[in-house]
Amino acid sequence: MRVIRLEYEGYRNLVTDSIEAAEGVNLIYGDNAQGKTNLVEGIWLFTGAKSFRGSKDGELTGFDREFSRLRLTFYGAGREQEAELKVQGRRQAVLNGVELKSPTQLAGSFCAVIFSPAHLSLIQDGPAARRRFLDIAIGQLWPKYIEILKRYTRAVTQRNAALKDARYNRQMESLIDIFDQSIAQFGGRLTEYRRRYAAALGRYAPGIYAGLSGGKEKLSLAYQPAHGATADEGTAESVSVRSERYAAGLLEALTAAREEDMRTGSTSVGPHRDDLEIAIDDLPVRSFGSQGQKRSAVLALKLAEAEVLRDAAGEKPVILLDDVMSELDGARQDYILNHIDGWQVFITCCDPAPIQKLAGGRSFHMQAGKIQAE
């Protein structure tokens, strides 16, 4: 998987132009607030996910512009492909000349992994940040996961509304029974997808973290279902059987929690309450880790995400490192660049000299939204 060309018009502060990417390292440098992050964000959007900066679609269009347009020519699945995104209030997507119902349908066609300072929230924030990480990553691996997540979320929203009404009308409980069945069905599948993905991350992240830390510390991951679902990791259960087991456990937990949920008007158990536990030397890194440990842990997760994507897709995803390298010492910079040697990578930074010395590749200077190849 690699970017061949990115064209953009009216996108954020970027001056209408295009970039021809190198197959290896692409270094985009310049002062702060010049447009470097906007460029890598533009590439990221072709994964079908929303902006990693939390921006709304309307914010992707430049000031005083009616619309913005991005066109990506990329190599994937053994052939050259083209995708286009037009933003006019909302995003509209086209893949190889076919208009898509939703930009999320781009998932799985173009794959990338992004790491920016904003991703430290994966460690520093609550469980919702880690669930979002899992959802975005799994959506690239198994696009049908996105639809399952939508249906689950809709069922939880409907159940919450019914719970509030049931406080004044107990006849609503029959409706809650229906929503419980839907939540259990879709929630069981979500739990299994997340469990499988966390296990896949666990095959790579500890080794990568050991490389970043010089082997001094041990990273561990564990997916924690809020409803206490259990499954013997050593068994040869099929995905469907394990999903059914999780669904049965979730339905039981929903029934047990109903009275309390009616009191609060919210659903207290299910995948929307789950967490990915990240520990260093058996201590939760969120509570006990230093800033350096947290940054290295997120880097390890992101590089592991890339490895898992490669295994599933049979080709390497594009790596996007936004303003990350300057926060690392030389040894960690060297480890990362050696680890992703042979991958296509886009790196943004202010001072290009240290990275050019280590990585080589093609350099681009960004100033006031205008990019210049060197």
N, C-alpha and C positions, 0 to 999 in steps of 0.2 A: 504494500500500500504506500503510495507516495503522491504528493501534490506536484503537479506539473506547472500549473498556472493558476493564479488567483486574480480575477478582475473585479473592480469595485467602482461604484458610482453613487455619490450622495450618501455614502456610509459614514456616519459619525463625523469626525473632523478630517477624514482622509480625502485628499484631492483625487479626483477621478484618475485612475491609473491601473496598472497591473504589475504583478511580480512573477518573474520566471524563477522557479525554485530549483536549487541544487538537489541532487539525490541524497546527499549526506547532510552536513551541518549548514544551516542558514542562520546567520547572526544578524539580528536587527538591533541597531544601537542608536542612541540619541538621548537628549536631555529628557527629563520627566515631562509628561503631558504633551508629547509631540505626536502620539498616535501609534506607538509600538504595540500596546496592549490591544488597541482596536483591530490591528491587523491579525493577530493570532486569534482574537475572538471571532473574527470573520471566518477564519478557517474552521474553528471549533463548531460553529453553528451548523455546518454541513453534516455533523454527526446526528442531527435531528433533535438534539437537546437544546434547552434554552441557554441564554447567556450565563456563563459561570460567574458573572459579576452581579447577578440578580436583577439585571435591567429588564424593563418591560419592552415589548416589541417596538412600541412607538418611540422609544429612546434610541433606537438603532439608526434612525434617519437624522442626517445633519440638519443644523439650524437653517430655517427658511427653505428647506427642500420638501417637496411633496411626497417623495418616495426615495427609497434606496434600493440598490440592486447589487448582488454578489453573484459571480459566476466562477465555479471551481472546475477546472479540468484536472482529473486525477487518474492514476493507474491503480486498478483494483480488480480482483477476480480474473486476472489474466488478460485484461484489456483496458484500453483507454475509455474513460467515461466522463460525462459532463453533468453537473448539477447546477441549478440556479435557484437563488432565493430573492424574492422581491418583498420588500417591506413597505406596505402602505397602510398604516394602522395596525395590521397584523402581518404575519409571515405567510407567504405563499411559496410553494416549492415545486420544482420541476426536475425530474431525473431522466436523463437520456431522452429528452423530448416529450416525456409523459408527465402531465400535471398530476400531482399527488393531492389526496384529500387533506392531508395534514403534514407539516414538516417532520413530525415524528416518524413518518414512513421512510425517511432517509436512513433511519437507524439500521445498522448492519451493512449498508452499502459503502459508506466511507467511515473509517474508524480512526479515532485519535484519542490521545490521553493528554489532559491539560493539568499543569501544576502551576499555581500562582500563589502569592502570599495570602490571598483570600482563603485558600484551601487549608490553612492552619485551623480554621473553624472546625474542621473534621475532628480535631483533637480537643480544641478548647471549648467548643460549644456542647450542647446537650445531645441526646440520642437522635434528635431529628436530623442533625447534620450528617451523622453517620448513615442513617437510613437513606438520606438523599444521595449520598455517595454510592451506596449499594444499588439504589434504583437506577441511577444514570449508567453505572458500569454494566449492570445486568441487562439493561435495555439495549446496549450495543451488542452484547453477546447473543441474547435471545429476544428479538424484537417483540414476540408475542407476549412477553412479560409486561410490556407497557399497557396492553389492553386489559390484562388480568388486574394490574394495579388500579387502573381507572375504574373497573367494575367493583373492586373491593372498596375503594374510596367512596364511590357512590353509595354502596350498601351501608357503610358506616355512617355517612351523612344522613341517610334516610332513617337508620335506626336511632340516631341521636334525636332527630325530630320526633319520632314516635315515642321515645322515652319521655320526652318533656310533656307530650300530650297525654301519655298514660298516667301521669300524676293526677290528672283530673278526670280521666275516662279510662277505667280499667279494661274496657273492651278493646282498647288499642293493643293489648298484649298479644292478641292473635296475629296482628301485623308484625309485632316484634319477633314472633316465632319465625315468620317468613324471612325477615332480614337476618336473623341469626343463622339460618340455613345458608343464605348467600355469603355472609361473612365467613362462615366456616369453610364453605366450598372454595372460595377464592383465596381466603387467608391461608388455608392449608397448602395451596400451590405456591403462594408467595413465600411462605416459610421454607419450603423445600428448595425453591430457587435460590433464596438467600443463603441457606445452609450450604448448598453445593458451592456457591460462589465463594463464601467465606473459607471453605475448605480448600478451594483452588488457590485463593490468595495466600493461605497458610503454607502452601508448598513453596512459595517464592519469597514472601516478605521477610521471614526471619533471616534467611541467608543474605538478602540484600542489606538488611539493617546491620548484620554482623560486619559486612564489608564497609559500611558507612562509619561504624563505630570502632573499627579496628578489632572486632571480635571481643570487645570488653563486656558487652551486654547482650541479653537475650530478649528478643521481641516475640510475643505470642498473641494470637487472635482467637476469639471465641464468639460465635453468634449466640445471642441470648434471647430466646423467645419469651415475651412477657407472660404468656399463658402457661409456661412450664412444660411445653411440649418436649417430649424426649423420643429419641430413636437411637438404637444401637449403631454407632458408626461402623462397627465391625461386621454388620450383617450385610447380606447381598440383596436386601430389599430393592425392588424396582422403584423408580421415581413415583409412579402412580400409587403404589402401596404405601410408601412413606408419606406422600401427600395426604392420603386418606387417613393415616394415623394422626397426622397433625390436625386435620380437619375435625376428627372425632374429639380430640383433646380440646380444641378451641371451642367447639360447640358446648362441651361440658362446662368449660370455664365461663362462657357467656351466660349459660343458664344460672350458674352459681352466683354470678356478679349482677344479675338483673335488678334485684331490689336496690342495691347500692347505686347502680347506674341510673335507675329511675330517679333516685334522690338528687344525683348530680346533673342528670341530663346529658351524660356523655358515656361513650363506650370505653371501659377501662382496660380491656384485654384485647389482644390481637396484634398482628404485625405492625400496626401503626404505633405501637408502644415498645417494639423490640429495640435491641441495641447490639452493636458490634463492640465487644470488649477488646480494648487494645492495652496490652501490659508490657512493661519492661522489667525483667527480673521479677515477674509475678506481681508487680505493683501497677495499678492503673496509671497510665502515663498522663491522663488528663489531670489527676490530682497530685501526682508526685513527680512528674517529669519536668526537667528544665526546658527552657525555650529551645535549646539546641537539640535535646532529645525529642521534643515534639516535632520539630522541623524534620529531623532525620526519620522519625516514624512515619510522617506523612509522605515523605519522599519514597520510603520503602514500599508503602502501600501503593503509591502511584506507579512506581516501576514494576511492582508485582501485577498491577492492573494491566500494564502493557504486555507482560509475559503471558497472562491468562488470555488476553485478546488474541495474541499471536497463536497460541495453542488452538484456540477455537476456530479462528478464521483461516489458519494456514498461511498467514502473511503478517508482516509486522505493521502495527498501527503507526501513525504519525505521532511524534512526541512534540508537545508544545510546552516549553519552559519559560514562563513569563516572570521576569525580574526575580529569579530564584538564585542564580549562580553567585551573585554578588554577596549573598548572605552566608555563603559557605566558605570554609577554609580551602586552601589549595588541595589538600589530600582528598577531601570530599568531592570537590570539582573534578579532580582527576578520576576518582572512582566512578562517578556518574558517566562521564564521557567515555570511559573505557567500557562500561556496562552497556551503553547504547551504541557502541561502535557498529556501523553497518546499518543503523536505522536512520530514517529521515527525521531530522529534528529542527525545530525552530526555537531559537533562544533570543530573548530580548534582554537588553542590559543598557546601562549608561556608559560604562567604560569598556570598550571592546578588547583592549590590549591583552589582559590576562587570559581571556577565553580564546582569542585568536591564536595565542601562543600554544594553548593546549589542544585546540580543536581544528584549527584551519577552516576549510570550507569556504562558503561564499558570504560576503558581508554586504549589508545594506544600511545606509544612513537614513534615518527618519527625522525630518525637521518640519514642523508646522503642517503635518499631514501629508507631506510630499516625500516619497521614497526614492532613493538614488542608489543604484547598484554600483559596487566598486570592483 
